[in-house]
Structure formats: structure tokens, C-alpha cells
Amino acid sequence: VTIKADNYEALNVFDQGVALPDGVFSLADSNYIFNTDGQVESVSGGGSGSDSNITVVDVTTLKSAISNAGERSVDNPYVIAVTGNSDGYIDLSETMEINSHIKLIPAGNTNVIIGRNPGITENNLFVINSNASLTLGDSSASASIIIDGGSENSMNAKLSLIKVESGGTLVLNENSTLQNNLCYGSNGSAVYSEGGTIKIDGGVISSNQINDTTSARYGGGIYLDSGTFVMTSGKFSSNSISSTSTKKVYGGALALENCTVNISGGEFTANFVKTNTTECYGGAIYILGSSSSTESNPHSISNCTFTANSAYQRGAAIYGAGSGYLNIENSNFSDNAISNDEQGLQKGGTIYKGDGSSITILIDGENKFENSQVWNPSF
């Protein structure tokens, strides 16, 4: 039997436990094949039609749907509705290569977790290649899509959850979360990119950690070099970099080097950097500015809240270095702190401009500082 539908919502019959005969569920130009027990056997098809949406339940069907996405765009991605197993879980046992424009959303009203399998602790979970994009979540969804690194199950991974290659794009919408990756071999425990674009519009980056004693590390949540970072809303919470050695660490939540930066809203809470070195900077955000940021087109942080972020040395909330311009406007800072005062190094409980840096930091508008300090004589 073949049942035709216009979009993935018709697949709710499976969520309701309706038993259907052997056959093919035809969804636009994709096929959803099931057996008499209502279990999915395989997914095939896919293409460039405007409604090429499909539902997946495991790593096999997810990989098939991604590989059959066809030609799309960032603004018109191929939508994959994820159900997972009976617990709403997909055990990701291999890296998903994104070569088209993909959007992952939960199929029903229950959160779906795509989690790291112990067999791929040496790899990224997703790699977004050039001229491709991955969008997670949707503001209209009633549940979240969650990418989980497994640190709560004592998994220790070498690489980030997601790698965005140069020319690739990651979009984190409302109802999406990147969480629980404990990383020892990469910058950016949740996301690593050189030359990519990262857009956050309501997504959550939470409880990602870097713990490395061998190299300097940047961006406990996200690391981006020479790319574009845009954030309109969302939350970074409890992301961190820590080391028991003297290696340098920068940016507990976010490290942005030589990027275009426009942060116009968001929350940064309880992110931190801690090590035994004298270069442990930016509890929430580390920005290495470039000359491409000008007085009329600066790096921008506005309408944000920074709460209980900390650094072992300087800039508990924000540390700015390099060159160019950084504007900080209409934001609230509370309970951000430096955790070390050895050798007089406690400086910048909230914001710190790097010594010897030519970057111009302008603090303007209706900013609030509570139980936090701003330190640097050269703003």
C-alpha cells in the first residue's frame, strides 16, 4: 500500500501506535518503508521538491535522509523530523557528513536526543562541509532537538560535537541544544570552525567542557576563527575550559578570533576558564579583534545578560584583545568574578582589554553592573 502526504505531520499515525500493513509511506519524492509492526525498515528517495520532508528513527535512516537531501538553500532546507527509538534517542555511531542544506526537528511533542556512541569518541558527530548548512530546531516546535556528547555517562571525546568547514553554516534555532561534550583534543567543545558561519536564534549551548593539559585551548562552547558569528537570542550556560597544567585558556563559552561579530541578545551564565597559568582570560567571551572591525562597523555585543561567569585571571565576562573596535551596549552584568588574586593579577571582574592590544572597547548605553567590576585604564 502507498499512502501519500504533503508533509511530515502525517506521520503522527506512527506516534499514535496505529498498525499499518506492509508498504511504502510516500512523502513528496521520498519513501518511508514500514512493516506490519509499524517499524521503519528503510528510507529512500529524497530530492529538490519544496516539501521533501521525512521522518527518521535511527542512525541508518538519518544517514539515508541526509544523503538524499538534494539541492536546497539555507533558507529552504530539507526538513528531517526525528523521532528516535521508543525513548526518543538516536545512538550516533558514525559521523554525519552534511553536503546539502539540512534542518533537524523533533517529529512530535517529545524531546529527541542524538547522542554520541562510545565508538566515535575520536570524531565529530556532524561535519558541515563548504556550501552546506545544518539547522537545528524551530521556534514553532513543541519539543527540542538535542545533540549530546555523553559526558554525563563518563564519555571523554577528542573532538567537538559539530565541525563547520570554511563556507559551511550552522543555525541554532529555539528548541535546539548542544550539550554534555567533554573534549580533550580540540578548541570549541560544542562547535569548532575556521571560516564558517554560525547563527544562534534561541539555541542553548550547555555543559560543554575542554580539559586538556597538552595545548592552549579556546572556546569551551564554541570556537570560530575567520568566520561570521551572529546571535540574536539563546543561552550559553556552564561551559568551561580547565587545565591542571600551565597551558593558556581563553573563552569559557565562546572564543572568536578575526571574525565578524554581531551579538544582539542572549544569556551567558556560569561559564568559566580555570588553569594554573597567568593567561586564563574571558570567563564567558574571548574576542580577538581584527582591523576589519571599524568604528562605524564594530564587533558588537548588546542586550545580553552576563551572570556568575568567572576567570582565573582576567575578564570574567568579556576579554577583548587584538585590534579594531568592540562596542558593548545595553547589557546587564552581575556576580562575575575573578577567582585568583596572586601577584596582583585580579583584574577585570567583568570586562578586560588585553594589555598591549590596540582594540578600542566602547561601553555605551544602559549597561548595569552588580557585584562585578570593570577594570582597565585604557577604555
N, C-alpha and C positions, 0 to 999 in steps of 0.2 A: 504494500500500500504506500502511496505517496501523499503526504499532507503538505499543502502549500501555505506559506505565511509571509507577511510583509516584514516582520522584524522579530527580534529575539524574544519579545514578550509572550509570543505564542508558545514558547517552550515551558511556560508555567505549568502545563499539564504534567510535566515530569516532577516538578516540585510538589504537586498535589498527589503524587503516587498513582496516577492513572496508568493502568496497564494497557499497552497497545500492541497490536500484532507486529510480527517481523516486518520491517520495511525501511523506507527512507523518508526522513523528515526533510523536505526541500525548502531551504531558506535562501531566497534570492537565487544566486547561482552557486550555492554551497549545499552539500548534503550531510545530514545529521543521521547516522545509521544506528538503530537500536534493536534490541531483541525483545522477546516476549516478556522478559522480566523488567522491561523499562530501562535496561542498562545500555549505555552507549558502547558501541563496538568500534566505530571509527568515524572520522570526519574527512570529507573530501570536497573538492571544488574550491570555490572562492573566486574572486575576480574584482572587476572595477565598477560594478554596479553601485548605485547610490545607497542600497540597503543590504550590502553584503555583510550582515551581522551573523554571528554564530556563537553557540554556547559550548564550552569545553569543561571537562571533568577531571582530567589528569594530564600528566606531562606529555603523553603521546598526542592527545587531541589538541593540546595547547601548541605544541610544536607544529603540527599539521596546519592548524588555523593560521599561525603566524607566517608560515612559508607560502601559504596560498592567498595572501592578502591582496596581491595585485597592485595596480597603480592608484595611489591616493595622495593626500596632502596633509600637512599638519592640522589645518582647519577642517578637513574632511577625512578623518582617519577611518580605517577598517575596525569596526567595533567588535570586540570579543567579550561576551558575557561569561563570567567564570562562576561555576557552581562548586567545583572541587568534589571531594568524596562526601560521605554522609556527615562528616564533621566540618565540612566547608574548608577542606585543606587540600592543597596540591603539593606533593613532595617533589621538589625540583631536583632532579638527578643529573641534569646536564644544562649547560649554558644555552640560553635562548638568544639567537642572533636576530637582531631587528634590522631588516633591509628595506622595509616599506614604512608606512605610517600606520601605527597600531594604537588602539585605545583599549585598555582593560577596565572592565567594570564588573561589580557583582551582579549575578543574574537575578537574585531575589532580595529578600529583606534581611539576610544574614551576612555578617562579615565573612569575607573569604581571605584566607591566608595562603600565599605562595611562599613556601619555606625552603630553606637550604637543606639539601640532603647531605649527610656526613661524607658522602663520596665526592663532593665537589668543594671542599674547603680550600682548594688551591685555585679556584676560578671565580670569576664574576657570575652572578645569576643571570644578568641581562647585559648584552653589549649592543649599543645603538650605533650603527655604522653611519658613515657620511651620507647626507641627503636622505636620512631616515629619521623617524621620531617614535617615541613611546609616550603616550598619555595615560596617566593613571587616575581613576576616579572621575566622578561627575557630581556637580552640586545638586542635581536633581535626584541622585540615587538615595535610597533609604538605608544603605549599608556601605561599608568601606572595603576597598581592595588593599591588602596589607602585604608588603614584601618583608619577610622576616629572616634574619641571619642566623638564628638559633643559639644566640649566646645564653639565653635562659636555660638551654639544655647543654651548657658547657661546651658549645662548639666554638672553636678558635679558627678564624678564617685568614687566609693570606691576603685576599683581595676584597675590594668593595662589593656591595650588592649590585651596583649598576655602574658600568663604564660608558661614557658618552664620547665617541670618537669625534675628531675635528669635523665640523659640518653637520653633526648629529644634534638632535633636540630632545630634551626630556621635559615633560609638562606634568606637574603635580597639582591636580585639582583638589577641591574639597572632597572629603571621603576617600583620601588615599594616605597611606602611612608607609614610611621606610623605617624599620626598627630592628634593634637587637643584633647588630653586627659587631662582633669583636674581631678587630683586624690587626694584624701584626706586620704586614708587608707592603702597605700602600698608604698614600695620602687619601683622605676622603673615605671614611669607613662606609658611609651610605652611598655616596656618588663621587666618582673620580672623572675628571675631564680635562683635556687640553684642547682648546679650540672649539668647544661645543657651546650650545645654548641651553640654559636651564631656566625654566619659568615655574614659579610657585604661586598658585592662586588658591590657597586654602589647605594645602597639603601639610602633613605632620612628619617631621624627622626627629625620631626619639630614641634615646638609649643606645646610640651607636658609639663605639669606643675604638681608639687606637692605643695599643700597648706595645711599644717597640723600643728595645734597648740598643738597636744597631744603627739607626739613621735618624736624622732630623725629620719631623713629621708635621704636616699641615692639614687642618680641617677635619676635626673629629666627626662632623656630619657630612659636609660637602667640601670638596676641593675643586677649584676651577682656575685654570691658567689660560690667559689669552682668549677668553670667550666672552659671552654675554650672560649676565645674571639679572633676572627680573623677578621681583617678589611683590605681590600686591596684598597678600594675606597668608596666614599659615602660622606654624609654630615649630621652633627648634627647642627641644627640651631634653635635658640630661645627656647631652652628647659631650664627649670628652677626649682628651689626649693625655696619657700619663706615661711616665717612664721612671724607672729606678736608676737610670744612668744619667749622664750629663749631656745627653743629646738635646738639641733645641726643639721646642714645640710651639706651634702658632695656631690660634683659632680653634677653640673648643667646639663651636658649632659650625663655623664657616670660614674658609680661607679663600680669598680672591686675589689673584696676582695678575696685574696687567690686563684687567677686564673692563668692560663696560658694566657699570653697577647702578641699578635703579631699584631701591627697596622703598616702597611707598606704604608699607603696612606689614605687621607681623609681631609675633611674640618670641622672645628669647629668654628662656627660663632655666636656671640651674645647669648651665653649660660651664665647663671648666677646662683649664690646662694646668698640669702639675708635673714638675720634674725637679731634678736637683741642679739644673743649670741656671745661669743668670740670664738666659734668653728663653723665657717662658711667657709668651705675650698673647693677649687677646682672648679673654675667657669665653666670649661669645663670637666676636668677629675680628678677623685679621684682614686688613686690606693693604696690599702693596700697590700704590697708585702709579699711574703712568702719565706721561706728558699728553696723552690723548684726552685726558680729562681736563677741561679748561674752566675758567671762571664762569663762562656762560653755559657750559655743558659739563658739570662736575659729576663725580661719583656722588650718589645721593642716598641718604638714609632718612626717612621721615615717617611720622605717625606709627612708631613702633613702641613696644614696651620691653625693657630690659630689667629682669628681676633675678636676684640671687645668683648672678654669674660670678665666676672668680678666676683669678690667675695667680700663679705662684709669685710672679714678679710684677708685670706692668700691663695696664689696660684691662681691667676686669670685664668690662663690657666690650669696648672697641679699642683696637690698636691700629693706628694708621701710620704707614711708612711710605717710602718711595717719593714720587713726585706727583704733580698735578694738583687737583682740588677735590676735597671731600666736604660736602655740606651735610650737617646733622640738624634736623628741624622737627619741632612739634612731637617730641618723643618723651617718654617717661622712664626714669632710671631709679630703681630702688634696691637697696641691700646688695649692691655689687661690691665686691671686696677683693683686696689683695691678701694672700694668705701667708706671705713671708715678709719680714722686715729686717733680714740680715744685711749688714753692710749698708744700711740706708737705702735699700733698693725698693722699698714700698712706695710706688708712685702710680698715680692714675687709677684710683678705685673705680672709675667709670671709663674715662677716655684718656688715651695717651698718644701723643705724637712722638714717633720714633726719633731718638737722638740722631742728629746729623741728617735727617730727612728734609727734603725741600717741599714736601706736600703741605698744602695750605688747608687747615681744617677750620671750617666756619660753623660755629654753634649758634643757631638762629631760631627765631620763632618762639613758641610756647613750650619750651622744654621744662621738665620737672626733675629735680634731683632730691631723693630722700635716702638718708643713710648711705650715701655714695659721695665720692669726691671726684672732681675734675682736676687733673694736675698736668701742667706743662706751661712754662712761661712764654712760649713762643706761638701760641694760637693766633 
